Each structure stands twice: as C-alpha cells, then as structure tokens.
Amino acid sequence: MIITGLLIYGKSAISMLFMGKLGKEVLAGGSLSIGIANITGYSVISGLAMGMEAISSQACGAKQWPLMGQTLQQTIAILILACIPISLLWLNFEPVLIFCGQDRAISSIASTYLVFSLPDLVLQSFINPLKIYLRTQNITLPLMLSAAFSLALHVPISYILTYRFSLGIRGIAVAVAITDLNLLAALLLYLYFSGICRKSWQGWSLQCLDEWKPILSLAIPSCISVCLEWWWYELMIVLSGILANAPEAVATMGILIQATSLVYIFPSALSLAVSTRVGNELGANQPNKAKMSSIIALFCAVLMSIIAMLFMTLTRHAWGQIFTTDKAILSLTATTMPVVGLCELGNCPQTTGCGVLRGSARPNLGANINLGSFYGVGLPIAMLMGIGMGLGLLGFWFGLLVAQAVCAIVMVVVLTRTDWKMQANRARELTGIDSEDEAESKTLDGSVSIIRVDDLIIA
C-alpha cells in the first residue's frame, strides 16, 4: 500500500511540476483548483467510498463473499450519483471564486482546470471502491502494478498535451484523467484474466439498487469524517488567496501540500492496513487480535511521525526548489515547513486511529472527533493567528498544529477505552450473522466458521 501510494502521489507531483514550469500564476491557479477539487469533489467521492470499508473487510473475515460484491456495486452506484451535483458545481465555479475575493486571473485558471477534470471525477468513482474492495481481501499487487503502469505513461502524456498541443493548464488536467483511465483499464484487465476475485464477484445485479440503508449509514459519516480533514488543508489554500501576498501564499500552500501529501502516504497506508486487519479480525470473531492490531499500528504511527517531522525540517530549503525558482515562494516555504513537520507528530497517530474506527464500523465517532478538533479548536486559532495577529500562512499552520494535537490525544483515549468484544458482536450483526439463524460450514483451511445462510441478508 505504501508503494502504491507513492506511485499515485507521483501523478500529483508531476502535475505540479508542469504547473510550476508554466509560471507563477498558473502554479497558483493550479494549486487553488486542486484544493477546490479536493474540497468539493474528491474528498466527497473518497469519503463515501470509505463507507464500504467496514462491511467489506468484516464480510471477508466472516467469509460472506456475496456481500462483498454487492457492497462494491452499491458503492459505485452511490458515487456515480454523487458526481452529478459536483459536476454542476465545477462547471460554474469561477463566479464563486471571484465572489470570495480571489484574484480574477487565478480564478480563471482554476476554473479551467476544474472543467477539464470532470472525466477524472467519474473515473475516481470506480477506482476508489475497487481499491477498497481489493484491499479488504488482502489483494494489493494488482493495484500496485496498475499504478506503476499508468505513472510510467503520465510524463509523456503530460508533456505532449501541455507543450506539443499547447493546451497549458487544460493539458495537465486532461493528462491526469488519461492516467487514471489507464490505471482503471489495467486493473480491470488484470482482474478479468487472473480471476483472482471469483469468490467475491458474481457479476452485476439489479439487487445493488436495494437495501442502501446499511451502507449509507456508514458512507455518510465516513464522508463527513474524510471531508472535515481534507477540507482543512484546502480551506487554507482558499484563505491564502485573500492574504496581501496572495500569489506567493497560494503557490506556497500548493508546494507545502505536496510535501504533506508525500509524508501522508505512510500513515495513510498504515491506516488502510489496520482498517482491513481490524475489520477482518472482527468479522472472524477475533476481538483480541483486532485489539493487538490497533496497538501495533499506533506504535508504528508514533515512529512514523518522528521520521516525518525530521524530513520536513531537514528539507525545508530544498523542497521548494523542486517546483519553482521564485525567491519569495522559496523563502515562505522554508519558513513554514518546520511547523508543518510538527503537525505530523499528531497527524500520523490521528490518521491511524481513524483507520481503526473505520475497520470497527465507527465512522460517526471519527467524524465527531475531527469536527471538534479541526473546526472547534484549530480553525479559530488559525484565523486568530493568521489574520488577526498578521502571521499569514504561518499562523494558519499553527492552527493546524493545535488541531492535530487535540485530535490525536482524543483518538488515542477513545481507542484505549474500546470494548473489543462488543465490536466483534457488532461485526456479526453488520455482516448478517446472528445467534438465531446460523449454520456451520467448512472454510478453505478446514477450520469451522459460523455463517448466516439467509439469502436476503447475504444479498
């Protein structure tokens, strides 16, 4: 998962490099548009997809294979429907940016990028659920190979569209969509010819249009939790656009977010891994193993946070030079990166904790913690220090530092007080297993597991 995350990150970093070569305004407009796309689109798609994680991982642990395929189909249908209002918003976003006080030139560039990113939004509605569907079955190699294949083609595609066809920022957006199309096509071809998911995929069925309540009850709070975290970073990009040095501040935020995105790959992969492991163990009625997985993951997260902080601090002068030669942007980047590094001390444990909550089907709790930490505590401090005290971009990151610290502490307290036996019982209910209607069946390794055979519940 870490290697896959690095490969997918490469696509974003390469796009930022091409934006930087097109000038400061394009870099600022591109950074703003990526922030808006994450706020209004990708965070929603990713968050809704997370709703299937608990069901899919626990169903895999309980060997309820039909439930996994059904959940995948339902999630894809939900995401496609979500794309409709998001697309309408992206097509009409330039007036919104101007109304919010953004620079007109930067707003025009950002709006153009959003319009040409619409195909990628639809592609992500298939990619995100497929990633979760495979990972919860401990199948990670196909995604890694597909990501490597698509990334290898991303640079030549970006170069041809941006320079040979003189499409500029439009070419960068189209290149991202083509790269994701290549990833999806390669992944589907691999799955089709390998037959690796035969047990959990019985083909498309109209039954995916029934019984949306269980998955929506998880998808909506998961979406809120993801959005609250993602929106913070992107909100800082928008707020940077109203500072006195808007072009430099917005461009710097784009560069800093590339740094945090790179570092985030490691706790994110750990979060995804522990979510799958906790879900599998709870589905298999192994609460002690689920508890041990969460403890080990938190220890790993602490180690990762220290390494991330050191990386941010030691590369503060070199990181900005990858994307630009503008002295004002480089100076602002070098000043802010040590504070960004301190934020990682809370970000890594917090991200891992969210993974445990997802695996145990408690996204509501994660959403409440994120809401209170980021917006009840962090946002007022960020506004006070960034705008009220005149610290600008640096003040915004100090607000995030406080938010991450509070979030991590609350998350650890919640996990230490978790009743894992109760979570295992909840997993039995979520996957359709109960004490009234169950039957014994032999698993592949010869051990005995208890599964419910009621066709309606399995469907």
VENWO-V324242 format. One record per pair of residues at least 6 apart in sequence whose C-alpha atoms are under 7 Angstrom apart, sorted by the first residue. I is the first residue (numbers start at 1). J is the second residue. Records with the same first field share a line. If there is no record, write none. Layout:
I = J  J
//
This chain:
1 = 140  269
2 = 265  266  269
3 = 144
4 = 143  144  147
5 = 265
6 = 265
7 = 147  148  151
8 = 147
9 = 262
11 = 151  154
13 = 258
15 = 172
17 = 323
19 = 26  27  30
20 = 27  323  324
25 = 106  247
26 = 109
27 = 251
28 = 106  247  250  251
29 = 106  107  109  110
30 = 109  110  113
31 = 250  251  254
32 = 110  237  238  250
33 = 110  111  113  114
35 = 234  237
36 = 234
37 = 114
39 = 230  231  234
40 = 86
41 = 86
43 = 226  227  230
44 = 223  227
45 = 79  125
46 = 128
47 = 219  222  223  224  226  227
48 = 219  220  222  223
49 = 75  128  129  219
50 = 219  222
51 = 215  218  219  222
52 = 71  75  215  219
53 = 132  358  359
54 = 279  358  359  360  361
55 = 430  431
56 = 68  133  136
57 = 136  137  276  279  280
58 = 279  280  282  283  427  431
59 = 65  67  68  283  431
60 = 136  137  280
61 = 280  281  283  284
62 = 283  284  451
65 = 199  200
66 = 200  201  458  459
67 = 458  459
68 = 200
69 = 200  201  202
70 = 208  459
72 = 129  133
73 = 208
74 = 208  209
75 = 129
76 = 125  126  129
79 = 125
80 = 122  125
83 = 121  122
87 = 118
90 = 114  115
91 = 115
93 = 111
94 = 107  108  111
97 = 107
98 = 104  107
101 = 242
102 = 241  242
112 = 170
113 = 169  170  173
116 = 170  173  174
117 = 173  174  177
119 = 177
120 = 177  180
123 = 180  181
127 = 184
134 = 140
136 = 276
142 = 187  190
143 = 187
146 = 183  186  187
147 = 183
150 = 179  182  183
151 = 179
154 = 175  179
157 = 175
158 = 171  172  175
161 = 167  171
162 = 168  171  172
218 = 363
221 = 363  364  367
222 = 363  367
224 = 367
225 = 363  366  367  370
228 = 370  371
229 = 370
236 = 396
237 = 250  253
240 = 246  249  250  393
241 = 250
243 = 392
248 = 328  329
249 = 393
252 = 329  332  333
255 = 320
256 = 333
263 = 308
267 = 301  348  351  352
268 = 351
270 = 297  352
271 = 351  352  355
272 = 355
274 = 293  294  297  355  356
275 = 355  356  358  359
276 = 359
277 = 290  293
278 = 290  293  356  359  360
279 = 359  360
281 = 287  289  290
282 = 290  423  424  427
283 = 424  427  428
285 = 424
287 = 420  421  424
291 = 420
294 = 356
297 = 352
298 = 349  352
301 = 348  349  352
302 = 348  349
304 = 348
305 = 344  345  348
306 = 345
308 = 341  344
309 = 341  342  344  345
312 = 337  338  340  341
313 = 337  338  341
316 = 333  334  337
317 = 334
320 = 330  333
321 = 330
336 = 394
339 = 397  398
340 = 397
342 = 401
343 = 400  401  404
346 = 404  405  408
347 = 404  408
349 = 408
350 = 407  408  411
353 = 411  412
354 = 366
357 = 363  366
360 = 423
369 = 407
370 = 407
373 = 403  406  407
374 = 403
377 = 403
378 = 399  400  402  403
379 = 399
381 = 399
382 = 395  396  397  398  399  400
383 = 396
385 = 391  395  396
386 = 392  393  394  395  396
428 = 434
432 = 452  457  458
433 = 451  452
437 = 452
438 = 450  451  452  453
439 = 450  451  452  453
440 = 448  449  450  451
441 = 448  449  450
442 = 448  449
443 = 449
//
